[in-house]
Every structure is written in structure tokens, then in C-alpha cells.
Amino acid sequence: MAEWLREMSVGEWYEAGAQPFEIIGVDARAGVVLVQHFDGSLEELDFDSWLELSARPCAAPEDLSGAFDLESDDVYDDDRPHNGHAGNPLDDLNARLLDDY
């Protein structure tokens, strides 16, 4: 097995041409690397294409919402104020249940 393949792990982030993507699978028998780009698109690269890509490890993006194509207004479906982050979903559920009483 090639050294570069041993060093690669599912969940690691790489970039090529300033485009970040995550390794979501490696199939050594089929000779492919499965990646998910920041925008959510999936790609399967054979080992030769992976090596030609010259991808470099990078940090995961701080905002992982790129794959979801959502605005903050899309996350909240009611008129209650929110502080810009989802928080604990059980808190929201409890508030909705109490509103019904």
C-alpha cells in the first residue's frame, strides 16, 4: 500500500485550488477516493486523479453550512427571536410544547 494512502483518513479536510473538501471514503480495492466538496457535491477520484490533484491537508471550514445552502432565516420557521445559532434542539422542543399549553 502506498505511503500517501496510509496517511489519508476519512474525515480529514484537503484543498486543491483553494477549494476545500472532506475525505468521506477510501476504497483501496477499487482504487478510489470519495470526497465531498464544501458545497455538498460528491466526487469519486481514482488514485491517479488523486495524485494529479496535488491536494494538501487543510483545516475544516469554521462554517460547515456550505453543503446545506441555507440562510439563517431558513433554519427558523416561526416568529420567535433567536440568537443566530441553533443551540440545543431540545430547548426549542420544550418551548414549543409549553406554547401549546
MODELLER restraints for C-alpha pairs under 7 A, 6 or more apart:
rsr = mdl.restraints
at = mdl.atoms
rsr.add(forms.Gaussian(group=physical.xy_distance, feature=features.Distance(at['CA:10:A'], at['CA:23:A']), mean=5.00, stdev=0.5))
rsr.add(forms.Gaussian(group=physical.xy_distance, feature=features.Distance(at['CA:10:A'], at['CA:24:A']), mean=5.10, stdev=0.5))
rsr.add(forms.Gaussian(group=physical.xy_distance, feature=features.Distance(at['CA:10:A'], at['CA:25:A']), mean=5.63, stdev=0.5))
rsr.add(forms.Gaussian(group=physical.xy_distance, feature=features.Distance(at['CA:11:A'], at['CA:22:A']), mean=5.99, stdev=0.5))
rsr.add(forms.Gaussian(group=physical.xy_distance, feature=features.Distance(at['CA:11:A'], at['CA:23:A']), mean=5.43, stdev=0.5))
rsr.add(forms.Gaussian(group=physical.xy_distance, feature=features.Distance(at['CA:11:A'], at['CA:24:A']), mean=6.00, stdev=0.5))
rsr.add(forms.Gaussian(group=physical.xy_distance, feature=features.Distance(at['CA:12:A'], at['CA:22:A']), mean=5.68, stdev=0.5))
rsr.add(forms.Gaussian(group=physical.xy_distance, feature=features.Distance(at['CA:12:A'], at['CA:23:A']), mean=5.63, stdev=0.5))
rsr.add(forms.Gaussian(group=physical.xy_distance, feature=features.Distance(at['CA:13:A'], at['CA:20:A']), mean=6.73, stdev=0.5))
rsr.add(forms.Gaussian(group=physical.xy_distance, feature=features.Distance(at['CA:13:A'], at['CA:21:A']), mean=5.61, stdev=0.5))
rsr.add(forms.Gaussian(group=physical.xy_distance, feature=features.Distance(at['CA:13:A'], at['CA:22:A']), mean=4.38, stdev=0.5))
rsr.add(forms.Gaussian(group=physical.xy_distance, feature=features.Distance(at['CA:13:A'], at['CA:23:A']), mean=6.36, stdev=0.5))
rsr.add(forms.Gaussian(group=physical.xy_distance, feature=features.Distance(at['CA:13:A'], at['CA:57:A']), mean=5.89, stdev=0.5))
rsr.add(forms.Gaussian(group=physical.xy_distance, feature=features.Distance(at['CA:13:A'], at['CA:58:A']), mean=5.52, stdev=0.5))
rsr.add(forms.Gaussian(group=physical.xy_distance, feature=features.Distance(at['CA:13:A'], at['CA:59:A']), mean=6.16, stdev=0.5))
rsr.add(forms.Gaussian(group=physical.xy_distance, feature=features.Distance(at['CA:13:A'], at['CA:60:A']), mean=5.62, stdev=0.5))
rsr.add(forms.Gaussian(group=physical.xy_distance, feature=features.Distance(at['CA:14:A'], at['CA:20:A']), mean=5.68, stdev=0.5))
rsr.add(forms.Gaussian(group=physical.xy_distance, feature=features.Distance(at['CA:14:A'], at['CA:21:A']), mean=5.50, stdev=0.5))
rsr.add(forms.Gaussian(group=physical.xy_distance, feature=features.Distance(at['CA:14:A'], at['CA:22:A']), mean=6.25, stdev=0.5))
rsr.add(forms.Gaussian(group=physical.xy_distance, feature=features.Distance(at['CA:14:A'], at['CA:55:A']), mean=5.96, stdev=0.5))
rsr.add(forms.Gaussian(group=physical.xy_distance, feature=features.Distance(at['CA:14:A'], at['CA:56:A']), mean=5.26, stdev=0.5))
rsr.add(forms.Gaussian(group=physical.xy_distance, feature=features.Distance(at['CA:14:A'], at['CA:57:A']), mean=4.19, stdev=0.5))
rsr.add(forms.Gaussian(group=physical.xy_distance, feature=features.Distance(at['CA:14:A'], at['CA:58:A']), mean=4.99, stdev=0.5))
rsr.add(forms.Gaussian(group=physical.xy_distance, feature=features.Distance(at['CA:15:A'], at['CA:21:A']), mean=6.08, stdev=0.5))
rsr.add(forms.Gaussian(group=physical.xy_distance, feature=features.Distance(at['CA:15:A'], at['CA:55:A']), mean=5.40, stdev=0.5))
rsr.add(forms.Gaussian(group=physical.xy_distance, feature=features.Distance(at['CA:15:A'], at['CA:56:A']), mean=5.47, stdev=0.5))
rsr.add(forms.Gaussian(group=physical.xy_distance, feature=features.Distance(at['CA:15:A'], at['CA:57:A']), mean=6.39, stdev=0.5))
rsr.add(forms.Gaussian(group=physical.xy_distance, feature=features.Distance(at['CA:15:A'], at['CA:58:A']), mean=6.24, stdev=0.5))
rsr.add(forms.Gaussian(group=physical.xy_distance, feature=features.Distance(at['CA:16:A'], at['CA:53:A']), mean=6.68, stdev=0.5))
rsr.add(forms.Gaussian(group=physical.xy_distance, feature=features.Distance(at['CA:16:A'], at['CA:54:A']), mean=6.78, stdev=0.5))
rsr.add(forms.Gaussian(group=physical.xy_distance, feature=features.Distance(at['CA:16:A'], at['CA:55:A']), mean=4.75, stdev=0.5))
rsr.add(forms.Gaussian(group=physical.xy_distance, feature=features.Distance(at['CA:16:A'], at['CA:56:A']), mean=6.61, stdev=0.5))
rsr.add(forms.Gaussian(group=physical.xy_distance, feature=features.Distance(at['CA:20:A'], at['CA:37:A']), mean=6.32, stdev=0.5))
rsr.add(forms.Gaussian(group=physical.xy_distance, feature=features.Distance(at['CA:20:A'], at['CA:38:A']), mean=5.93, stdev=0.5))
rsr.add(forms.Gaussian(group=physical.xy_distance, feature=features.Distance(at['CA:21:A'], at['CA:35:A']), mean=6.33, stdev=0.5))
rsr.add(forms.Gaussian(group=physical.xy_distance, feature=features.Distance(at['CA:21:A'], at['CA:36:A']), mean=5.51, stdev=0.5))
rsr.add(forms.Gaussian(group=physical.xy_distance, feature=features.Distance(at['CA:21:A'], at['CA:37:A']), mean=4.17, stdev=0.5))
rsr.add(forms.Gaussian(group=physical.xy_distance, feature=features.Distance(at['CA:21:A'], at['CA:38:A']), mean=5.53, stdev=0.5))
rsr.add(forms.Gaussian(group=physical.xy_distance, feature=features.Distance(at['CA:22:A'], at['CA:35:A']), mean=5.49, stdev=0.5))
rsr.add(forms.Gaussian(group=physical.xy_distance, feature=features.Distance(at['CA:22:A'], at['CA:36:A']), mean=5.31, stdev=0.5))
rsr.add(forms.Gaussian(group=physical.xy_distance, feature=features.Distance(at['CA:22:A'], at['CA:37:A']), mean=6.41, stdev=0.5))
rsr.add(forms.Gaussian(group=physical.xy_distance, feature=features.Distance(at['CA:23:A'], at['CA:34:A']), mean=6.07, stdev=0.5))
rsr.add(forms.Gaussian(group=physical.xy_distance, feature=features.Distance(at['CA:23:A'], at['CA:35:A']), mean=4.61, stdev=0.5))
rsr.add(forms.Gaussian(group=physical.xy_distance, feature=features.Distance(at['CA:23:A'], at['CA:36:A']), mean=6.62, stdev=0.5))
rsr.add(forms.Gaussian(group=physical.xy_distance, feature=features.Distance(at['CA:24:A'], at['CA:34:A']), mean=5.54, stdev=0.5))
rsr.add(forms.Gaussian(group=physical.xy_distance, feature=features.Distance(at['CA:24:A'], at['CA:35:A']), mean=5.33, stdev=0.5))
rsr.add(forms.Gaussian(group=physical.xy_distance, feature=features.Distance(at['CA:24:A'], at['CA:36:A']), mean=6.56, stdev=0.5))
rsr.add(forms.Gaussian(group=physical.xy_distance, feature=features.Distance(at['CA:25:A'], at['CA:33:A']), mean=5.97, stdev=0.5))
rsr.add(forms.Gaussian(group=physical.xy_distance, feature=features.Distance(at['CA:25:A'], at['CA:34:A']), mean=4.79, stdev=0.5))
rsr.add(forms.Gaussian(group=physical.xy_distance, feature=features.Distance(at['CA:25:A'], at['CA:35:A']), mean=6.93, stdev=0.5))
rsr.add(forms.Gaussian(group=physical.xy_distance, feature=features.Distance(at['CA:26:A'], at['CA:32:A']), mean=6.02, stdev=0.5))
rsr.add(forms.Gaussian(group=physical.xy_distance, feature=features.Distance(at['CA:26:A'], at['CA:33:A']), mean=4.58, stdev=0.5))
rsr.add(forms.Gaussian(group=physical.xy_distance, feature=features.Distance(at['CA:26:A'], at['CA:34:A']), mean=6.01, stdev=0.5))
rsr.add(forms.Gaussian(group=physical.xy_distance, feature=features.Distance(at['CA:27:A'], at['CA:33:A']), mean=6.40, stdev=0.5))
rsr.add(forms.Gaussian(group=physical.xy_distance, feature=features.Distance(at['CA:31:A'], at['CA:46:A']), mean=5.66, stdev=0.5))
rsr.add(forms.Gaussian(group=physical.xy_distance, feature=features.Distance(at['CA:31:A'], at['CA:47:A']), mean=5.60, stdev=0.5))
rsr.add(forms.Gaussian(group=physical.xy_distance, feature=features.Distance(at['CA:32:A'], at['CA:44:A']), mean=6.37, stdev=0.5))
rsr.add(forms.Gaussian(group=physical.xy_distance, feature=features.Distance(at['CA:32:A'], at['CA:45:A']), mean=5.37, stdev=0.5))
rsr.add(forms.Gaussian(group=physical.xy_distance, feature=features.Distance(at['CA:32:A'], at['CA:46:A']), mean=4.26, stdev=0.5))
rsr.add(forms.Gaussian(group=physical.xy_distance, feature=features.Distance(at['CA:32:A'], at['CA:47:A']), mean=5.57, stdev=0.5))
rsr.add(forms.Gaussian(group=physical.xy_distance, feature=features.Distance(at['CA:33:A'], at['CA:44:A']), mean=5.80, stdev=0.5))
rsr.add(forms.Gaussian(group=physical.xy_distance, feature=features.Distance(at['CA:33:A'], at['CA:45:A']), mean=5.17, stdev=0.5))
rsr.add(forms.Gaussian(group=physical.xy_distance, feature=features.Distance(at['CA:33:A'], at['CA:46:A']), mean=6.26, stdev=0.5))
rsr.add(forms.Gaussian(group=physical.xy_distance, feature=features.Distance(at['CA:33:A'], at['CA:47:A']), mean=6.82, stdev=0.5))
rsr.add(forms.Gaussian(group=physical.xy_distance, feature=features.Distance(at['CA:34:A'], at['CA:43:A']), mean=5.90, stdev=0.5))
rsr.add(forms.Gaussian(group=physical.xy_distance, feature=features.Distance(at['CA:34:A'], at['CA:44:A']), mean=4.60, stdev=0.5))
rsr.add(forms.Gaussian(group=physical.xy_distance, feature=features.Distance(at['CA:34:A'], at['CA:45:A']), mean=6.37, stdev=0.5))
rsr.add(forms.Gaussian(group=physical.xy_distance, feature=features.Distance(at['CA:35:A'], at['CA:42:A']), mean=5.82, stdev=0.5))
rsr.add(forms.Gaussian(group=physical.xy_distance, feature=features.Distance(at['CA:35:A'], at['CA:43:A']), mean=5.32, stdev=0.5))
rsr.add(forms.Gaussian(group=physical.xy_distance, feature=features.Distance(at['CA:35:A'], at['CA:44:A']), mean=6.38, stdev=0.5))
rsr.add(forms.Gaussian(group=physical.xy_distance, feature=features.Distance(at['CA:36:A'], at['CA:42:A']), mean=4.51, stdev=0.5))
rsr.add(forms.Gaussian(group=physical.xy_distance, feature=features.Distance(at['CA:36:A'], at['CA:43:A']), mean=6.34, stdev=0.5))
rsr.add(forms.Gaussian(group=physical.xy_distance, feature=features.Distance(at['CA:38:A'], at['CA:66:A']), mean=5.55, stdev=0.5))
rsr.add(forms.Gaussian(group=physical.xy_distance, feature=features.Distance(at['CA:38:A'], at['CA:67:A']), mean=5.72, stdev=0.5))
rsr.add(forms.Gaussian(group=physical.xy_distance, feature=features.Distance(at['CA:39:A'], at['CA:66:A']), mean=4.92, stdev=0.5))
rsr.add(forms.Gaussian(group=physical.xy_distance, feature=features.Distance(at['CA:39:A'], at['CA:67:A']), mean=4.33, stdev=0.5))
rsr.add(forms.Gaussian(group=physical.xy_distance, feature=features.Distance(at['CA:40:A'], at['CA:66:A']), mean=6.90, stdev=0.5))
rsr.add(forms.Gaussian(group=physical.xy_distance, feature=features.Distance(at['CA:40:A'], at['CA:67:A']), mean=3.91, stdev=0.5))
rsr.add(forms.Gaussian(group=physical.xy_distance, feature=features.Distance(at['CA:72:A'], at['CA:84:A']), mean=6.91, stdev=0.5))
